[in-house]
Amino acid sequence: MLKNRKNDLLYLLNIIEYIEKIYLYSNSFESPEILYETNDQMNYNAILSLLTQIGENSTKLSDETKNEYPYPWKDVVGLRNRIAHDYTGINIFIVFQTIKYSLPSLKEKAYQIIQDGISENIFDKSELLSTKESNYYSHIDFKKLEFEQ
């Protein structure tokens, strides 16, 4: 599929959903070592998978969106590539730092892009409403995306 700015809504919603799930799987851990060792690495492995999906969805965002909303998109994709191609060599401290310090700003950037896209009629409001009704997007704060219908 060709990159089209109108399609960015779902990619951004996915990114937010994955970030919220990462928080769910990681927030109770105070150190990278504990996160890594808990549940026979189940939480850690789930987080790596979600970080990969965040990078994958970032690659699908239109160039228009990436240019209008500066963010270290290449770093997001770079982490995805690193995880996908060197799974066992991933530094747990970098993953932990990413969760604590990089994901909050990425989440806020995604919300900002969606809010602007809805207010500027770039994104389809009915598409946003249908995702709100979906069980898949259960961790998104749709109140942050309120708009007049």
C-alpha positions as CSV (number, residue, x, y, z in Angstrom):
1,M,0.0,0.0,0.0
2,L,1.2,3.5,-0.9
3,K,1.8,5.8,2.0
4,N,-1.2,8.1,2.3
5,R,-1.5,10.6,5.1
6,K,-5.2,9.6,5.7
7,N,-4.0,6.1,6.6
8,D,-1.8,7.5,9.4
9,L,-4.6,7.5,11.9
10,L,-4.6,3.7,12.4
11,Y,-0.8,3.5,12.6
12,L,-0.8,6.3,15.2
13,L,-3.6,4.6,17.2
14,N,-1.6,1.3,17.0
15,I,1.5,3.1,18.3
16,I,-0.4,4.5,21.3
17,E,-2.0,1.1,22.1
18,Y,1.3,-0.6,22.0
19,I,2.9,2.0,24.2
20,E,0.1,1.6,26.8
21,K,0.5,-2.2,26.8
22,I,4.3,-1.7,27.3
23,Y,3.5,0.4,30.3
24,L,1.1,-2.2,31.6
25,Y,3.8,-4.9,31.3
26,S,6.6,-2.8,32.7
27,N,5.4,-0.2,35.2
28,S,5.7,-2.4,38.3
29,F,9.4,-3.0,37.7
30,E,12.0,-0.7,39.2
31,S,15.0,-2.0,37.3
32,P,15.9,-3.5,34.0
33,E,17.2,-6.6,35.6
34,I,13.9,-7.3,37.4
35,L,11.9,-6.7,34.3
36,Y,14.1,-9.0,32.3
37,E,14.0,-11.9,34.8
38,T,10.3,-11.8,35.8
39,N,7.9,-14.4,34.5
40,D,10.7,-16.2,32.7
41,Q,11.2,-13.1,30.5
42,M,7.6,-13.2,29.3
43,N,7.0,-9.4,30.1
44,Y,10.4,-8.5,28.5
45,N,9.7,-10.5,25.4
46,A,6.2,-9.1,25.0
47,I,7.7,-5.6,25.3
48,L,10.3,-6.3,22.6
49,S,7.6,-7.5,20.3
50,L,5.5,-4.4,21.0
51,L,8.6,-2.1,20.4
52,T,9.1,-3.9,17.1
53,Q,5.4,-3.2,16.2
54,I,5.8,0.5,17.1
55,G,8.8,0.7,14.7
56,E,6.9,-1.2,12.0
57,N,3.9,1.2,12.3
58,S,6.3,4.2,12.2
59,T,7.7,3.0,8.9
60,K,4.2,3.1,7.5
61,L,3.6,6.7,8.4
62,S,3.5,9.1,5.5
63,D,6.4,11.3,4.8
64,E,4.1,14.3,5.1
65,T,3.3,13.4,8.7
66,K,6.9,12.7,9.6
67,N,8.0,16.0,8.0
68,E,5.3,18.1,9.7
69,Y,5.8,16.5,13.1
70,P,9.5,16.2,13.8
71,Y,10.5,13.3,16.0
72,P,13.5,10.9,15.9
73,W,11.5,8.6,13.6
74,K,14.7,7.0,12.4
75,D,15.6,6.0,15.9
76,V,12.2,4.4,16.4
77,V,12.7,2.4,13.2
78,G,16.3,1.7,14.1
79,L,15.3,0.1,17.4
80,R,12.8,-2.0,15.6
81,N,15.5,-3.2,13.2
82,R,17.9,-3.9,16.1
83,I,15.3,-6.0,17.9
84,A,14.2,-7.8,14.8
85,H,17.7,-8.7,13.7
86,D,19.6,-9.1,16.9
87,Y,17.0,-10.3,19.4
88,T,19.4,-11.9,21.8
89,G,21.9,-9.0,21.8
90,I,19.5,-6.3,22.9
91,N,20.7,-4.3,25.9
92,I,18.1,-4.5,28.6
93,F,19.2,-1.1,30.0
94,I,18.5,0.6,26.6
95,V,15.1,-1.1,26.5
96,F,14.3,0.1,30.0
97,Q,15.5,3.7,29.3
98,T,13.4,3.7,26.1
99,I,10.3,2.7,28.1
100,K,10.9,5.3,30.8
101,Y,12.2,8.3,28.7
102,S,11.4,7.9,25.0
103,L,7.9,6.3,24.9
104,P,6.1,9.1,26.8
105,S,7.1,11.7,24.2
106,L,6.3,9.4,21.3
107,K,2.8,8.8,22.8
108,E,2.2,12.5,23.2
109,K,3.4,13.2,19.7
110,A,1.0,10.5,18.4
111,Y,-1.9,12.1,20.3
112,Q,-1.0,15.5,19.0
113,I,-0.8,14.3,15.4
114,I,-4.3,12.6,15.7
115,Q,-5.8,15.7,17.4
116,D,-4.5,18.0,14.6
117,G,-5.5,15.5,11.9
118,I,-9.0,15.3,13.2
119,S,-9.4,19.1,13.6
120,E,-7.9,19.7,10.1
121,N,-10.1,17.0,8.5
122,I,-7.1,15.0,7.4
123,F,-8.4,12.0,9.3
124,D,-11.8,10.5,9.1
125,K,-13.8,11.1,12.3
126,S,-16.0,8.1,11.7
127,E,-12.9,5.9,11.5
128,L,-11.8,7.2,14.9
129,L,-15.3,6.5,16.3
130,S,-15.2,3.0,15.0
131,T,-11.8,2.4,16.7
132,K,-13.2,3.7,19.9
133,E,-15.9,1.0,19.8
134,S,-13.3,-1.7,19.1
135,N,-12.1,-4.0,21.9
136,Y,-8.6,-3.9,20.3
137,Y,-8.0,-0.3,21.2
138,S,-8.8,-0.7,24.9
139,H,-5.8,1.2,26.3
140,I,-6.2,4.4,24.4
141,D,-7.5,7.5,26.2
142,F,-10.1,8.6,23.7
143,K,-11.1,11.5,26.0
144,K,-7.8,13.1,24.8
145,L,-9.1,12.8,21.3
146,E,-12.6,14.4,21.9
147,F,-14.0,16.3,19.0
148,E,-17.4,17.7,17.9
149,Q,-19.4,15.1,16.0
